[in-house]
Amino acid sequence: MAHRPKRTFRQRRAHSSDSDGAEEQSSEPGAPEKQTAPGLTEEGPPSRGGRVETTARRGRGRGRGRVWASSRRAAGAATRTEGGLSVPESRKVDLSTDEEDETAHSLENKDDQSSSSNSSSSLEEEFSSVVNIPDAAFIQAARRKRELARAQNDYISLDVKHTSAIPGMKKNSGEDPESEPDDHEKRIAFTPKSQTLKQRMAEETTPRNEETSEESQEDENQDIWEQQQMRKAVKITEGRDLDLSYSSEPQTVKKFDTSISLPPVNLGIIKKQLNSRLTLLQDTHRSHLREYEKYIQDVESSKSTIQNLENSSNQALNFKFYKSMKTYVENLIDCLNEKIVSIQEIESSMHALLLKQAMTFMKRRQDELKHESTYLQQLSRRTETSTNESLAVDEKTQWILEEIESRRSRRRQARTLSGNCDHQEGTSSDDELSSADMNDFQKTQDDISQDHKKIFEDVHDDFCNIQHILLKFQQWREKYPDSYYEAFISLCIPKLLNPLIRVQLIDWNPLKCDAIGLKQMPWFTSIEEFMASSMEDSKKEDSSDKKILSAVINKTIIPRLTDFVEFIWDPLSTSQTTSLITHCRVILEELSTCANEVSKGKQDLLKSIVVRMKKAIEDDVFIPLYPKSTVENKTSPHSKFQERQFWSGIKLFRNILLWNGLLPDDTLQKLGLGKLLNRYLIIALLNAIPGPDVVKKCNQIAAYLPEKWFQSSAMRTSIPQLENFIQFLLQSAHKLSRSEFRDEVKEIIPILVKIKALNQAESFIEEYHLDDLKSVIKEV
């Protein structure tokens, strides 16, 4: 008996896949070596990779096919040698060999067909996505080669006997135990039999002895379930005349019943249906044509628009202009935002300098008034006690009195040189500074002016020159007026020009008589020209550009004037008051074309003027009252001090009434007549000795009264606030008529006539038979 080569057996077991009846043939030692399949190469003995591959194949049943494929690729191609037969071994050949073996095995042993075919199909499904399946010609050729090799009968077939004997023995094992093969003929199973995935799962979940009963139970359950489903289907379809049966005969098709009558059909009905169908199609076609024509028109319109835009350069020019204007405005705003900090700092410095000077004058005047009044009171007490002791005066009071007298001497000398001899003490503005203080003030002011000139030193004229800026907007207004007015540029220009105008106003002091007028300033003339060019456009008669100047005044000029009025203006200074009134008249009368826009700023300015004058009346007016014996001597210090303070009050009275036409009449009458004349001046006049000086003072008071208050020809009585003044005039006239100054009465009657106290004047003339003065009343 020929011996089975171990290497061939091990090689075959390593390459067997799912059934233990694989059909790979091995040759005996004495077989000729050259009887090999054509095209196959010899391979060496199995390597270690073969064992690894066998282990991977054994464990693949519990995993997925892709795991196996990766293990197979990793292991590589194994080689083997079975006696004299050489078999190629690669990924593709191994799979084809397994399939050929399973096919041959199914032909030789039909009893084991189901398990073998199931195993083969399972493997084929697992590996079809990984390897290439050989075609039928290749399998048939391999089968013929194995049959030829099997026909030689010069070797013992390991597989054929085992596959044919083992099943037979399993079937007849209960009948004839002695028919089993010998021990050397039995196939020794070194490895467990390969099983399909389904078999292994069933084997793991249930015991082997219950496998048959479970399968039969599952078949019965399947049959019962199918019968239930069929009954449900029959019940549902009974209403539809469907006959379902459980027999295996095919379902019969229901034939057409010729007994059923159909509605009659003639050519008219067919024609009518065809016509309706044709009409519907025609309507649809017409709607499609309309849509097509519409699309054609849209395409033509789009093409023409594109062509117009391409041929027209105006749009490009417009875009270029707007883009350049946008860039210019952005750069201008950036420049102004950067410079506004410096502008505010310099403005604050100049304002602080002027405020310091104003506070110096005010504090000096109040201190001098306090010290001089105290000195005179002490002097009066010493005179009343009639003591010959010298008056003790401290050094500070003595120095202040000497300083006051030296400044008065210089002013008298200056008036004498100028020929102004008709001047009253107390009406001059005591605003002289020492040479050192004046030099310091001038030096600081010059430094601020130098810093002011350096603000826009590094800026192009297009961004700091008001005329150039307005020229840019004027070009926009001329080229594209619609977009210009739609953008409300007239509201933006005052805000843009505000920092630039403030720079020009840094060294402008409206309280100085030599201050430049607003109309002569460059910004004023530039805005006027810009507005004039706007007014030339007849289509824009109500152009908003006409309001630019008033808006600039409201937002820039009036706030600056208000600051001067509240903090720097001295109402006792006639020069400051006159200059301030001049600028205010220009602003509030000539330039207030839009009352609604300027009203708020105007009201704020006028309110600050009234408040400041009221404060001056309360703080700066002081007319002391001394005994007549003391003031009879006109050269006494008491009389001189009283005279100076009275004329100072007259000066303030005049300065208040200079606001006539700017402030309301009732406000002026309340301030000038009610608070100043009746409260201070009349009391001082009542304490004075009647004479030419009193008449002169009354004439001066009447001269400062506004004439428009007495323009009405129907007036026979004066305004109520002058009632005290009229009574004082009549009282003085009565006293003078009985004294040596009778001729002074003729001066009082014209005063009464001027202030429209006609009834009182006629009564006085009739009482004293002053017939020569009746002509004065008749002229009125």
Secondary structure, 3 states (H helix, E strand, C coil): CCCCCHHHHHHHHHHCCCCCCCCCCCCCCCCCCCCCCCCCCCCCCCCHHHHHHHHHHHHHHHCCHHHHHHHHHHHCCCCCCECCECCCCCHHHHHHHHHHHHHHHHHHCCCCHHHHHHHHHHHHHHHCCCCCCCCHHHHHHHHHHHHHHHHCCCCCCHHHHHHHHHHHHHHCCCCCHHHCCCCCCCCCCCCCCCCCHHHHHHHHHCCHHHHHHHHHHHHHHHHHHHHHHHHHHHHHHHHHCCCCCCCCCCCCCCCCCCCCCCCCCCHHHHHHHHHHHHHHHHHHHHHHHHHHHHHHHHHHHHHHHHHHHHHCCHHHHHHHHHHHHHHHHHHHHHHHHHHHHHHHHHHHHHHHHHHHHHHHHHHHHHHHHHHHHHHHHHHHHHHHHCCCCCCCCCHHHHHHHHHHHHHHHHHHHHHHHHCCCCCCCCCCCCCCCCHHHHHHHHHHHHHHHHHHHCCCCCCCHHHHCHHHHHHHHHHHHHHCHHHHHHCCHHHHHHHHHHHHHHHHCCCCCCCCCCCCCHHHCHHHHHHHHHHHHHHCCHHHCCCHHHHHHHHHHHHHHHHHHHHHHHHHCCCCCHHHHHHHHHHHHHHHHHCCCCHHHHHHHHHHHHHHHHHHHHHHHHHHCCCCCCCHHHHCCCCCHHHHHHHHHHHHHHHHHHHHHCCECCECHHHHHHHHHHHHHHHHHHHHHHHCCCCHHHHHHHHHHHHHCCHHHHCCCCCCCCCHHHHHHHHHHHHHHHHHHCCCCHHHHHHHHHHHHHCCCHHHHHHHHHHHCCHHHHHHHHHC
